[in-house]
C-alpha cells in the first residue's frame, strides 16, 4: 500500500482500515470505541486520544510516528 507522506492522520487510518477490508463499525469494535469516533477521526473532525493512537498503531503494525506523519 502506498501512502503519501503529507496525509492527515485520519486519511492514514482510513487507508489502513480499508487495506484490511474493515468497516468503521468493525474497527470500532476492535478498538473498543464507537463507529462515530472512527468516522470523526477519518473525516478530520477530531483526533484520536493517545491510547487509541497506540492501539491503532499496534493493530495495523505501524508506528505512531507513521500515523502522525513523522519521519
Secondary structure as UniProt FT lines:
FT   TURN            5..6
FT   HELIX           9..19
FT   TURN            20..21
FT   HELIX           24..31
FT   HELIX           35..43
FT   HELIX           50..60
FT   HELIX           64..68
//
